[in-house]
Amino acid sequence: MKTDWQPTADIETLRHRAQIMQQIRDYFAAQQVLEVETPQLSRFGVTDVYLQNLSCLFSGPGFAKQTPLYLQTSPEYAMKRLLCAGSGSIFTLCKAYRDDEVGRQHNPEFTMLEWYRTGFDHHQLMDDMQALLQPILATQTFLRISYQQAFLQYLQVDPLSAELSRLREIAARYGLADITANETDRDFILQLLFSQQIEPLIAEQLPVFVYDFPASQASLARLSQQDPRVAHRFELYFRGIELANGFFELQDATEQRQRFEQDNAKRQALGMETKALDESFLAALEHGMPMCSGVALGIDRLVMLALNKASIREVIAFPLDIA
């Protein structure tokens, strides 16, 4: 008898998952943070080299026949348009979609919590995250370490100043020479070293915020005025899992356009498809976005950690292979 109609998460787990979702909504309601909804489909994809959109074709009134639309990798651009329109602090619990991501911690369709707090810098947002997540993860405290300190502590190298040859040497020490021997992209090697040699060790006992990433990995974060080599970006790790990625948000539309164009240049150099820039988002930034910090957090991974599950399949009802 065919049995793959059944969910991969048991019903009791799905009840616990629903309780966690309600805890999140209750927290933001108490903080007077507005829940919003954003489009799942957009006319624009992301330029980020490390994120790939899933896409579809749409035919309908007002659109050219078979107009490409993109399933969103996060609700970020739409949420920032709301911030520019005067929404104040906001959050959303939504589905997000990323191509080429399937595994123990990945499903191409997943649930994301994203929120923005106006008037907050990235350290204040880390405080906010800790207040939300402590009861969910049942942990007493969270640690913080800079990206630079993490490399110095675990690999004895300064990621902000090390020469490319030095990074290759360290990669070879850990059996990664076949990947990095001819690699000319410093950030690729740094990200490889971080994911392979730091991420599995950094938060075994307690959740850890890693903050102030290299400026070349700034994405949508503002650069530090004290040290222009770093950007005010942070990530949260726990038990070998990357749980969240946040920013003290960039407000400069001109700088944001330049970063999108740099992404596309990198895509072109790698033989990847370039992406049209989201002019609606850029126009919103030109209008003006309030000073704020924002973060995206993976709900499926959070539930995995909270319930001590080994795989994302154990906390979602229908992963891709049986959807």
Backbone torsions as a table, in degrees:
resi	resn	phi	psi	omega
1	MET	NA	137.5	-179.4
2	LYS	-67.8	127.6	-176.8
3	THR	-120.6	-1.8	-175.4
4	ASP	-77.9	10.4	172.4
5	TRP	-77.7	-17.2	-175.0
6	GLN	-79.7	148.2	178.4
7	PRO	-66.6	151.0	177.5
8	THR	-81.8	-20.2	172.9
9	ALA	-96.1	136.6	178.6
10	ASP	-73.9	161.6	-173.5
11	ILE	-63.8	-35.7	178.6
12	GLU	-64.0	-39.3	175.8
13	THR	-62.5	-42.1	179.8
14	LEU	-65.7	-30.9	174.2
15	ARG	-66.5	-44.3	177.6
16	HIS	-62.3	-40.0	178.3
17	ARG	-59.8	-45.7	179.2
18	ALA	-61.4	-37.2	178.0
19	GLN	-64.5	-39.9	178.1
20	ILE	-64.5	-42.4	177.7
21	MET	-60.3	-39.4	179.1
22	GLN	-69.1	-38.5	175.4
23	GLN	-56.8	-41.8	-179.7
24	ILE	-63.8	-47.5	-180.0
25	ARG	-63.7	-39.4	178.9
26	ASP	-63.9	-40.4	179.4
27	TYR	-60.2	-49.2	-177.3
28	PHE	-70.6	-31.4	176.0
29	ALA	-63.3	-42.0	178.8
30	ALA	-65.8	-30.0	179.7
31	GLN	-87.8	-1.0	-178.2
32	GLN	58.8	41.4	173.9
33	VAL	-98.3	126.7	-171.6
34	LEU	-77.7	131.2	172.7
35	GLU	-82.4	131.6	-179.2
36	VAL	-127.8	161.9	174.0
37	GLU	-116.6	143.9	-179.1
38	THR	-131.2	161.0	-178.6
39	PRO	-65.8	141.4	170.5
40	GLN	-83.0	-29.6	179.4
41	LEU	-107.7	139.4	178.5
42	SER	-140.7	157.7	175.4
43	ARG	-73.6	-11.8	-174.4
44	PHE	-123.8	141.2	172.3
45	GLY	-96.7	-174.8	178.5
46	VAL	-96.9	147.9	178.4
47	THR	-87.1	-17.0	-177.4
48	ASP	-49.8	126.5	-177.0
49	VAL	-63.7	-29.6	-173.1
50	TYR	-95.1	3.7	176.6
51	LEU	-122.7	136.0	179.9
52	GLN	-123.5	126.7	177.6
53	ASN	-75.8	146.5	160.6
54	LEU	-86.6	144.0	-175.5
55	SER	-133.1	164.4	176.3
56	CYS	-145.8	172.0	178.5
57	LEU	-113.1	136.6	-178.5
58	PHE	-123.4	135.1	174.1
59	SER	-122.8	127.4	-179.7
60	GLY	-176.4	171.4	-179.5
61	PRO	-56.7	133.5	178.2
62	GLY	86.9	-4.9	178.7
63	PHE	-121.6	143.0	173.9
64	ALA	-61.2	152.4	-178.2
65	LYS	-56.5	131.2	179.5
66	GLN	54.3	57.6	174.4
67	THR	-74.9	128.8	178.1
68	PRO	-70.8	135.4	173.3
69	LEU	-125.6	152.1	-174.7
70	TYR	-116.4	128.6	169.4
71	LEU	-70.7	133.4	-168.8
72	GLN	-77.8	136.2	175.9
73	THR	-76.1	-20.6	171.8
74	SER	-165.4	163.9	179.4
75	PRO	-85.7	14.3	-168.7
76	GLU	-54.6	-53.5	-173.2
77	TYR	-63.8	-41.6	179.6
78	ALA	-66.4	-39.5	179.5
79	MET	-65.5	-36.8	178.7
80	LYS	-70.2	-30.6	173.1
81	ARG	-64.1	-37.7	175.9
82	LEU	-66.2	-40.9	176.9
83	LEU	-60.1	-42.3	178.8
84	CYS	-66.4	-26.2	179.5
85	ALA	-84.2	-2.9	175.2
86	GLY	100.9	23.8	-176.1
87	SER	-68.3	-26.1	-168.5
88	GLY	76.0	-168.0	-177.6
89	SER	-60.9	135.8	-174.0
90	ILE	-142.2	158.0	171.6
91	PHE	-143.3	160.3	172.3
92	THR	-144.6	144.6	169.3
93	LEU	-111.8	114.2	-170.8
94	CYS	-148.5	169.1	170.0
95	LYS	-82.1	145.3	172.7
96	ALA	-134.3	162.8	-169.9
97	TYR	-139.7	133.3	177.2
98	ARG	-140.8	131.4	-179.4
99	ASP	-76.0	154.7	172.6
100	ASP	63.7	31.2	178.5
101	GLU	-131.5	98.6	176.4
102	VAL	-141.0	134.1	179.0
103	GLY	166.5	-165.3	-176.5
104	ARG	-59.5	-33.7	-179.0
105	GLN	-112.1	6.2	-172.7
106	HIS	-131.3	140.3	165.1
107	ASN	-138.8	139.3	-175.9
108	PRO	-60.8	-26.1	171.8
109	GLU	-110.1	123.7	-176.3
110	PHE	-145.3	169.3	-178.1
111	THR	-102.4	131.7	-176.7
112	MET	-123.2	139.3	166.6
113	LEU	-105.8	123.6	176.8
114	GLU	-129.6	135.6	177.9
115	TRP	-146.1	155.4	-178.4
116	TYR	-130.7	131.5	177.8
117	ARG	-115.8	114.2	179.5
118	THR	-70.8	142.2	-179.2
119	GLY	81.8	0.0	-178.9
120	PHE	-99.5	140.7	164.2
121	ASP	-91.3	-177.8	-173.2
122	HIS	-69.1	-30.5	178.2
123	HIS	-72.0	-36.7	174.5
124	GLN	-64.7	-35.5	177.7
125	LEU	-69.7	-34.7	174.2
126	MET	-62.2	-39.9	175.6
127	ASP	-59.8	-43.2	179.8
128	ASP	-62.1	-44.6	178.6
129	MET	-61.5	-42.1	-179.9
130	GLN	-61.9	-42.2	179.4
131	ALA	-62.7	-38.8	178.6
132	LEU	-70.6	-43.5	-167.7
133	LEU	-90.4	-21.8	-178.3
134	GLN	-54.0	-50.7	179.6
135	PRO	-68.8	-28.8	-180.0
136	ILE	-71.6	-42.4	-177.8
137	LEU	-91.3	-5.9	178.8
138	ALA	53.5	49.1	178.1
139	THR	-124.8	144.8	-171.5
140	GLN	-79.1	-33.0	-177.2
141	THR	-150.2	167.1	176.3
142	PHE	-122.6	145.9	177.3
143	LEU	-102.5	162.4	176.9
144	ARG	-136.0	138.6	177.7
145	ILE	-148.8	140.9	177.8
146	SER	-75.0	157.7	177.2
147	TYR	-56.6	-43.3	179.5
148	GLN	-62.2	-46.6	179.9
149	GLN	-62.0	-36.9	-179.6
150	ALA	-62.4	-44.9	178.9
151	PHE	-65.9	-40.8	179.4
152	LEU	-64.7	-39.3	-177.2
153	GLN	-73.1	-42.6	-172.3
154	TYR	-96.2	-28.0	-175.4
155	LEU	-124.8	-1.5	178.7
156	GLN	54.8	43.4	177.1
157	VAL	-145.0	145.4	178.1
158	ASP	-90.6	113.0	-176.2
159	PRO	-70.6	-15.4	-177.9
160	LEU	-87.0	-18.4	-175.7
161	SER	-127.9	-13.2	-175.6
162	ALA	-63.0	139.3	175.9
163	GLU	-69.6	157.2	179.3
164	LEU	-57.0	-40.4	-178.8
165	SER	-63.0	-37.1	179.2
166	ARG	-67.0	-40.0	178.4
167	LEU	-65.6	-37.9	176.3
168	ARG	-63.3	-40.1	178.7
169	GLU	-59.6	-44.3	-179.1
170	ILE	-66.7	-40.5	177.2
171	ALA	-60.5	-41.1	179.2
172	ALA	-63.8	-36.4	179.1
173	ARG	-57.7	-31.6	-177.7
174	TYR	-104.4	21.3	173.5
175	GLY	76.5	23.8	-177.5
176	LEU	-109.0	13.9	-175.2
177	ALA	-61.6	-34.6	-178.1
178	ASP	-65.0	-22.9	179.2
179	ILE	-89.9	-33.2	-169.2
180	THR	-109.4	-6.6	-173.1
181	ALA	-55.1	-39.6	-178.4
182	ASN	-111.0	13.5	-177.2
183	GLU	-78.7	130.8	-179.5
184	THR	-108.2	-2.2	-179.1
185	ASP	-94.9	108.3	-179.4
186	ARG	-57.3	-42.2	-176.1
187	ASP	-65.1	-35.2	177.0
188	PHE	-60.2	-46.2	-179.2
189	ILE	-67.0	-41.4	177.9
190	LEU	-60.6	-45.1	-179.6
191	GLN	-66.0	-36.5	177.6
192	LEU	-64.9	-47.1	179.3
193	LEU	-62.6	-41.3	-179.3
194	PHE	-64.1	-47.7	-176.1
195	SER	-68.4	-35.0	-175.0
196	GLN	-88.8	-35.4	-170.0
197	GLN	-115.4	-15.7	-178.8
198	ILE	-112.0	-49.4	-175.9
199	GLU	-53.5	-42.2	-178.4
200	PRO	-68.9	-18.2	-173.2
201	LEU	-107.2	-21.0	-162.6
202	ILE	-73.8	-23.8	-173.3
203	ALA	-139.2	49.9	-177.7
204	GLU	-69.0	-38.5	-174.8
205	GLN	-102.6	-38.2	-176.1
206	LEU	-133.7	150.2	174.1
207	PRO	-61.3	143.5	-178.0
208	VAL	-131.5	128.7	169.7
209	PHE	-87.9	125.7	170.9
210	VAL	-105.1	123.2	-172.6
211	TYR	-128.8	165.9	179.9
212	ASP	60.1	68.8	176.5
213	PHE	-72.8	163.2	176.7
214	PRO	-56.3	146.2	-179.0
215	ALA	-58.3	-30.6	179.5
216	SER	-69.2	-12.9	176.3
217	GLN	-111.5	28.3	-171.3
218	ALA	-68.7	-31.1	-176.2
219	SER	56.0	-111.2	-178.5
220	LEU	-110.8	23.8	-179.5
221	ALA	-96.9	151.8	175.4
222	ARG	-78.3	152.4	179.1
223	LEU	-81.7	152.7	178.8
224	SER	-71.0	135.7	175.5
225	GLN	-77.8	-25.0	179.9
226	GLN	-80.3	-35.0	-179.0
227	ASP	-143.5	96.8	-176.0
228	PRO	-64.7	-5.2	176.3
229	ARG	-74.9	-14.5	-176.1
230	VAL	-124.0	155.3	176.3
231	ALA	-115.5	152.2	-177.8
232	HIS	-83.1	66.7	175.7
233	ARG	-114.5	145.1	176.3
234	PHE	-139.4	157.9	173.6
235	GLU	-133.0	152.3	178.9
236	LEU	-113.3	130.9	-179.5
237	TYR	-124.3	147.3	174.9
238	PHE	-157.0	126.3	178.5
239	ARG	51.7	46.0	176.4
240	GLY	77.5	8.5	-177.3
241	ILE	-117.0	130.8	170.8
242	GLU	-77.8	120.0	-172.3
243	LEU	-103.6	-31.0	-174.4
244	ALA	-156.1	156.1	179.8
245	ASN	-136.7	122.3	-174.3
246	GLY	-135.4	166.2	-175.7
247	PHE	-143.8	145.5	157.4
248	PHE	-82.5	107.6	-158.3
249	GLU	-70.4	139.0	172.8
250	LEU	-69.3	133.3	-179.7
251	GLN	-110.0	-11.3	-172.8
252	ASP	-84.3	111.9	-177.6
253	ALA	-65.0	-37.4	-179.4
254	THR	-64.9	-45.5	178.0
255	GLU	-64.0	-39.0	179.4
256	GLN	-64.2	-41.6	177.2
257	ARG	-60.6	-42.6	179.5
258	GLN	-61.9	-39.4	179.5
259	ARG	-67.4	-39.7	175.8
260	PHE	-61.1	-43.0	-179.7
261	GLU	-66.0	-37.0	176.1
262	GLN	-64.9	-40.1	175.9
263	ASP	-58.2	-46.5	-178.4
264	ASN	-65.2	-36.9	177.2
265	ALA	-63.3	-39.2	178.6
266	LYS	-68.5	-40.2	176.5
267	ARG	-58.7	-45.7	-178.6
268	GLN	-62.2	-41.7	-179.9
269	ALA	-64.6	-28.8	-179.6
270	LEU	-91.5	3.2	-179.6
271	GLY	75.9	21.2	180.0
272	MET	-96.3	161.2	176.6
273	GLU	-68.2	132.2	173.5
274	THR	-81.3	158.7	-176.0
275	LYS	-120.1	139.3	174.3
276	ALA	-62.2	142.6	-179.4
277	LEU	-77.2	143.2	178.8
278	ASP	-78.5	92.0	-175.3
279	GLU	-68.5	-26.6	176.7
280	SER	-66.1	-41.8	176.8
281	PHE	-64.2	-45.5	-179.7
282	LEU	-64.6	-37.7	177.6
283	ALA	-64.4	-36.9	177.3
284	ALA	-63.1	-42.6	177.6
285	LEU	-63.0	-38.2	177.9
286	GLU	-63.4	-36.4	176.5
287	HIS	-64.0	-36.7	177.0
288	GLY	124.6	123.1	176.6
289	MET	-112.1	135.8	179.3
290	PRO	-64.3	154.6	174.4
291	MET	-59.6	127.6	-176.3
292	CYS	-161.5	165.8	170.2
293	SER	-125.6	148.6	-177.9
294	GLY	-140.4	158.3	-178.2
295	VAL	-149.5	146.1	174.1
296	ALA	-114.4	131.6	-175.4
297	LEU	-129.5	134.3	-179.8
298	GLY	-81.2	112.4	-177.7
299	ILE	-66.1	-41.6	-178.9
300	ASP	-60.2	-42.1	178.3
301	ARG	-68.5	-38.3	177.3
302	LEU	-60.0	-44.4	179.5
303	VAL	-65.4	-39.9	175.2
304	MET	-54.0	-48.4	-177.4
305	LEU	-69.1	-43.1	-177.2
306	ALA	-64.4	-34.3	-175.9
307	LEU	-104.6	7.1	178.7
308	ASN	56.3	46.7	176.5
309	LYS	-96.2	151.2	-174.8
310	ALA	-89.9	-20.7	-173.2
311	SER	-143.3	150.9	177.8
312	ILE	-62.0	-26.3	179.1
313	ARG	-63.0	-24.7	-177.7
314	GLU	-80.8	-7.4	-176.0
315	VAL	-124.9	-0.1	173.1
316	ILE	-120.3	149.4	-173.6
317	ALA	-71.0	-48.7	-171.8
318	PHE	-135.1	88.9	175.2
319	PRO	-66.0	172.7	-169.3
320	LEU	-52.2	-42.5	-172.5
321	ASP	-69.7	-15.0	175.5
322	ILE	-124.8	11.4	-178.8
323	ALA	-72.7	NA	NA
